[in-house]
Amino acid sequence: MKPSLHVQALQRRFDRDAIGQLRAEVARLAAENDELRERLAYAEDAATSWRDDALDLQLQLCEQHGAQPGIAADGRLVAA
């Protein structure tokens, strides 16, 4: 049985609406993805900066006390 012209027109309209909604969602997700990538890059830069500062501080403390930098078994930075 062939759908009526009215049903076919409704299906085309729903398809157009669905495609419009999909396009809007894709655009929203792309914008969110861009924002998250920027935030990730910022967080990575901040983490690298903190790590570098911690290592520099450890080296300075070691130089002041004539020790060598190291890492304890539990992960602490130490001057030995």
C-alpha positions, 0 to 999 in steps of 0.5 A, spaced: 500 500 500 502 506 497 502 512 503 498 518 501 501 524 498 499 527 505 503 522 509 509 523 504 509 530 505 509 529 513 515 525 512 519 530 508 517 535 513 519 531 519 526 529 515 527 536 514 526 538 521 530 532 524 536 534 519 536 541 522 536 539 529 542 534 527 545 540 524 544 544 530 547 539 535 553 538 531 554 545 531 553 545 539 558 539 540 563 542 535 563 549 539 563 545 546 569 541 543 573 547 541 572 550 548 574 543 552 580 543 548 582 550 549 581 548 557 585 542 556 591 546 553 590 551 559 590 545 564 596 542 561 600 548 561 598 550 568 600 543 570 607 543 566 608 550 570 607 547 577 611 541 575 617 545 573 616 550 579 616 544 584 623 541 580 626 548 581 624 549 588 627 542 589 634 543 586 634 550 590 633 547 596 638 541 594 643 546 592 642 550 599 644 544 603 649 540 599 644 535 597 642 531 591 634 531 589 631 524 589 624 521 590 622 517 596 619 510 595 612 513 597 613 519 591 615 525 595 621 529 593 626 529 597 633 532 598 638 526 600 
